[in-house]
Each structure stands twice: as C-alpha cells, then as structure tokens.
Amino acid sequence: MTTNTNTKTGTLTHTKADTLTVLVTGATGKTGRRVAGRLAERGATVRAGSRTGTTRFDWEDGGTWAPALRGADAAYVNYYPDLAAPGAAETMRTFGELAAANGVRRLTLLSGRGEPEAVRAEEALRGSGAELAVVRAAFFTQNFTEGAMAEGVAAGTIAFPAGGTAEPFVDADDLADVIVETLTADGHAGLVHELTGPRLLTFAEVAAEISRASGREVAYVPMSESEYAALLGRFGLPDPEARWLSALFAMLLDGHNASVTDGVRRVLGREPRDFTAFAAEAWGRVVTDA
C-alpha cells in the first residue's frame, strides 16, 4: 500500500483502517461493493449503504442520509445516476452539509472525466468543510461484464454511440484500490485524481480483445445518439432519461477524453491493469471452464 508524505514532518502517514467507520454509498454497485470489501479486509467498520440493506441509503430519500452518516468517520460518495445529472450539485451541497454536521471528516467522491456539470457537483460538495478527495474515472472495463452492456456482449454485440473514438478504459478494481487509499491515507484532501487504464482502445478494438479472449465473435455496432436513446427506450428506460443518458455518452466519447493519465501509478505506486489482462480473466476462464 502506497503511503503519503506529511509535508511538515517528512514522514509517511496512514490512518489505521481498523479505527475507521466508513459509509459506502451505492454499496451494491460496481465500485461500491469493491470498496466495501477492501475496507472490511483492512478491518474498517463498513456501513454498506443501499436502498434495501441494513444501512438504508437512498439518494432519492434524503431522510436516509443522516442516520447512515451519524458516527461515521469517512464516506465514499457514489452518486446515482451521475454527477452530471440535473440537480446533482444541489444534492451534493445538501449531503456535504449533513455529513459535516454529523462529524464526518473525510469524503471521497467518484466523478467522471471530462464532465463539466460534474465539476459543479464536485465544487458543491467541496464547500461542506470536510476533507474531500475527488476521483475522476474513465469508462470502466467492467461495464462489459456487469450491468446493462453485459447482456449484449454475451449475445455477441457491443452497440454504443462511440464511433471510432478511443477511450482509456480503467479497471474497477484499480479504481476501488485508489478510493480505499484516499479514505485511509492522509494527504489526499483537496486533490483530484484522474484515473485511466494504461492505453487507448476503440470500442471496435475492445470487441476484438473480447473475441480473442472468449473464443467467440463479438462485434462492435456503432450507433448514433438518437439510435442509442431508442435502444434504451426499448429496454424500458423512460424517454427523457434515455435521451439524457445517450447525450451524455456521446459527449464523453467525442474524443476529448482520449488520453491516458498516471493517476493509478501516482496513488498506488503500480501500473493500472491492461484491458488484455482483464479480458483474459473475465472471458478466458469461461472458455476454460466450458
């Protein structure tokens, strides 16, 4: 585990995880369950916040926030549906004020790369007075194995409004390691960590990687923004939400995020996992077991 230098003393400092109580919001999701598991392994007392769990937490029900925050030392803030969504900044401001009022001294916020509206939400939370670290992540590699896209991948198709744009896909396990570090180590307050994988890949190249690892053909099908919104509608998403989400993806994949960062290496002292290694583990095992 990487440590951080105290600029006053020159020493490397960590908070002992087994002395911490940490609220993990979205604790059943891609990142939340990974963060909760890693914190528990380190001995932290984890409040796994979710709509139906023992620690009830629902972003749409502000009445669940204070009971979940009360007595916690830190919190992982994983906002749904996205920090770029309408009203997110106001929600972050209210949540931050409540966290500070309940004695929570350290927050780590999951954000997205290249989302101007998300930056507004970051700043709203920063005004709470708690120590805030922001982690801006690229597109998750696990989106191809978990969640809405996984069904299409299993059927042999990746349909998405990305065109030929390259993306530096980041592994959610690397992301979780960074988040846990920011929650348990000193020196991250006020910092923004941008996390990517080690190289750029187009969605067509991702499909080729998955095809090689799984031994079956997976094809990338580029879609327009409106075509993708219609696809989401056929899966039951309400039209306004489908159009907003499709527009968000189209904006994120217009090329302005097509660069890699050294964020994982700077925080963890190691390189991020490459998509090829991820694909070998995710699909190679399936082929072997078959």
C-alpha positions in Angstrom: 0.0 0.0 0.0 1.4 3.4 -1.0 1.8 6.0 1.7 1.8 9.8 1.5 4.4 12.2 2.8 3.5 14.7 5.5 4.9 17.9 4.2 5.6 19.3 7.7 7.5 16.3 9.1 8.6 14.4 6.0 7.0 11.2 7.4 4.6 8.9 5.7 1.3 8.6 7.4 -1.8 6.4 7.3 -4.9 6.2 9.3 -5.4 2.7 10.7 -8.3 1.3 8.9 -9.5 -0.7 11.9 -10.1 2.6 13.7 -12.4 3.9 11.0 -16.2 3.7 10.4 -16.9 4.3 6.7 -20.2 4.8 5.0 -20.1 3.4 1.5 -23.0 4.7 -0.7 -24.1 2.6 -3.6 -22.6 -0.4 -1.8 -24.1 -3.0 -4.1 -22.8 -1.4 -7.3 -19.7 -2.0 -9.4 -17.4 0.2 -7.3 -19.3 0.3 -4.0 -19.1 -3.4 -3.3 -15.4 -3.5 -4.2 -14.7 -0.6 -1.9 -16.7 -2.0 0.9 -15.0 -5.4 0.6 -11.5 -3.9 0.6 -12.3 -1.7 3.6 -13.6 -4.7 5.5 -10.5 -6.7 4.7 -8.4 -3.9 6.3 -10.6 -4.1 9.4 -12.7 -1.0 9.0 -16.3 -0.9 10.2 -18.2 -0.6 6.9 -21.7 0.8 6.6 -22.8 -0.7 3.3 -25.4 1.9 2.2 -28.1 0.8 -0.2 -31.8 1.1 -0.7 -32.6 -2.3 0.8 -29.6 -3.2 3.1 -29.1 -3.0 6.8 -27.7 0.6 6.4 -30.5 2.1 4.3 -29.3 4.8 2.0 -31.2 6.2 -1.0 -30.1 9.3 -2.9 -33.8 9.9 -3.7 -34.8 9.9 0.0 -32.9 12.5 2.0 -34.3 11.1 5.2 -32.0 8.1 4.9 -28.8 10.2 4.8 -28.4 11.4 8.4 -28.9 8.0 10.1 -26.3 6.5 7.7 -23.8 9.3 8.3 -24.2 9.6 12.0 -21.0 8.5 13.8 -19.1 7.7 10.6 -15.5 9.0 10.2 -15.5 8.9 6.4 -17.7 8.3 3.4 -17.4 7.1 -0.2 -19.8 9.2 -2.2 -21.0 7.3 -5.2 -23.9 9.4 -6.6 -26.7 7.9 -8.8 -27.4 8.3 -11.7 -24.4 10.6 -12.5 -22.9 13.8 -11.1 -23.7 15.4 -14.5 -27.4 14.8 -13.9 -29.8 17.8 -13.3 -29.9 18.6 -9.6 -26.7 16.8 -8.7 -24.9 19.9 -7.5 -27.7 20.8 -5.1 -27.8 17.2 -3.8 -24.1 17.2 -3.2 -24.3 20.5 -1.3 -27.0 19.2 1.0 -25.3 15.9 1.5 -22.0 17.6 2.3 -23.6 19.9 4.9 -25.3 17.0 6.5 -22.0 15.0 6.6 -20.2 17.8 8.2 -23.0 18.3 10.8 -22.7 14.6 11.7 -18.9 14.8 12.2 -17.8 13.0 9.0 -14.3 14.4 8.4 -13.3 12.7 5.2 -15.1 12.2 1.9 -14.1 10.6 -1.4 -16.3 11.4 -4.4 -16.5 9.4 -7.5 -16.7 11.6 -10.6 -16.3 11.3 -14.3 -13.6 12.6 -16.6 -14.4 15.5 -18.9 -17.9 16.2 -17.4 -18.3 20.0 -16.9 -21.6 19.6 -15.0 -19.9 17.0 -12.7 -17.3 19.6 -11.8 -20.1 21.8 -10.5 -21.2 19.0 -8.2 -17.7 18.4 -7.0 -17.4 22.1 -6.0 -20.7 22.0 -4.2 -19.6 19.1 -2.1 -16.2 20.7 -1.5 -17.9 23.6 0.2 -19.1 21.3 3.0 -15.9 21.7 5.0 -15.0 18.0 5.2 -11.7 16.8 3.7 -12.6 15.9 0.1 -10.7 13.8 -2.5 -12.2 13.6 -6.0 -11.6 10.6 -8.1 -12.5 11.1 -11.8 -12.7 7.8 -13.7 -12.6 6.8 -17.3 -15.1 4.2 -18.7 -15.0 1.0 -16.6 -13.7 -2.2 -18.2 -16.3 -4.0 -16.0 -19.1 -2.3 -18.0 -18.7 -5.1 -20.5 -19.2 -7.8 -17.9 -21.5 -6.2 -15.3 -24.7 -4.2 -15.9 -26.7 -3.2 -18.9 -24.0 -3.8 -21.6 -23.1 -7.3 -20.4 -26.2 -8.9 -22.0 -25.3 -7.5 -25.4 -21.7 -8.6 -25.0 -22.9 -12.1 -24.1 -25.0 -12.1 -27.3 -22.1 -11.1 -29.4 -22.8 -7.4 -29.9 -21.5 -4.1 -28.4 -23.9 -1.4 -29.5 -22.9 2.1 -28.4 -22.7 5.7 -29.6 -18.8 5.9 -29.6 -18.0 5.9 -33.3 -14.3 5.3 -33.7 -13.3 7.3 -30.6 -10.6 5.7 -28.4 -11.1 5.5 -24.6 -8.6 4.7 -21.8 -10.7 2.1 -20.1 -10.0 1.8 -16.3 -10.4 -1.4 -14.3 -12.9 -1.0 -11.4 -10.6 -3.0 -9.2 -7.8 -0.4 -9.7 -10.4 2.3 -9.0 -11.5 0.7 -5.8 -7.9 0.4 -4.6 -7.4 4.1 -5.2 -10.6 5.0 -3.4 -9.7 3.0 -0.4 -6.3 4.6 -0.3 -7.9 8.1 -0.3 -10.2 7.1 2.5 -7.5 5.6 4.7 -4.4 7.6 3.9 -3.6 11.2 4.8 -2.6 13.7 2.1 -5.5 13.4 -0.4 -7.7 16.2 0.9 -8.2 18.8 -1.9 -6.8 16.6 -4.6 -8.3 15.4 -7.8 -7.1 12.0 -9.1 -7.9 11.3 -12.8 -7.8 7.5 -13.4 -7.4 5.7 -16.7 -6.1 2.4 -17.9 -2.6 2.3 -19.5 -3.6 2.7 -23.1 -6.3 3.8 -25.5 -8.7 1.4 -27.2 -11.6 2.0 -29.6 -14.8 0.0 -29.0 -14.0 -2.0 -32.1 -10.7 -2.9 -30.6 -12.4 -3.9 -27.3 -14.7 -6.2 -29.3 -11.7 -7.8 -30.9 -10.0 -8.2 -27.5 -13.1 -9.9 -26.1 -13.4 -12.1 -29.2 -9.8 -13.3 -28.8 -10.2 -14.0 -25.0 -13.6 -15.7 -25.3 -13.1 -17.7 -28.5 -16.3 -16.4 -30.0 -17.1 -13.4 -32.2 -18.1 -10.2 -30.6 -18.8 -7.2 -32.9 -19.0 -3.5 -32.2 -22.0 -1.8 -33.7 -21.7 2.0 -33.8 -24.9 3.9 -33.2 -26.0 7.5 -33.4 -27.1 9.3 -30.3 -30.8 9.0 -31.3 -30.5 5.4 -32.2 -29.0 4.6 -28.8 -31.7 6.5 -27.0 -34.3 4.5 -28.9 -32.5 1.3 -27.9 -32.5 2.3 -24.2 -36.2 3.0 -24.6 -36.8 -0.5 -25.9 -35.2 -1.8 -22.7 -37.8 0.2 -20.6 -35.9 3.4 -19.8 -38.2 6.5 -19.8 -37.7 8.7 -22.9 -36.3 11.8 -21.1 -33.7 9.6 -19.2 -32.8 7.7 -22.3 -32.2 10.8 -24.3 -30.2 12.4 -21.5 -28.0 9.3 -21.0 -27.4 8.9 -24.7 -26.4 12.5 -25.0 -24.0 12.1 -22.0 -22.3 9.1 -23.6 -22.0 10.9 -26.9 -20.4 13.9 -25.2 -18.0 11.8 -23.2 -16.9 9.9 -26.3 -16.4 12.8 -28.6 -12.6 12.5 -28.3 -11.9 15.0 -25.5 -11.2 12.1 -23.1 -8.9 10.2 -25.5 -5.7 10.4 -23.3 -4.2 8.4 -20.5 -3.1 9.6 -17.1 -0.7 8.3 -14.5 -3.3 8.6 -11.7 -3.2 4.9 -10.7 0.6 4.9 -10.5 0.8 8.1 -8.5 -1.6 6.9 -5.8 -0.8 3.2 -5.7 2.8 3.0 -6.9 2.0 0.4 -9.6 0.7 0.4 -13.1 -3.0 0.0 -13.9 -4.3 -3.3 -15.3 -4.5 -3.5 -19.0 -7.6 -4.5 -20.9 -6.0 -7.6 -22.3 -5.4 -8.9 -18.8 -8.9 -8.1 -17.8 -10.3 -9.9 -20.8 -8.2 -13.0 -20.2 -9.5 -13.2 -16.7 -13.1 -12.4 -17.5 -13.6 -14.5 -20.6 -10.7 -16.8 -20.8 -11.8 -18.5 -17.6 -15.3 -19.0 -19.1 -13.8 -20.8 -22.1 -11.5 -22.9 -19.9 -14.4 -24.0 -17.6 -16.6 -24.9 -20.5 
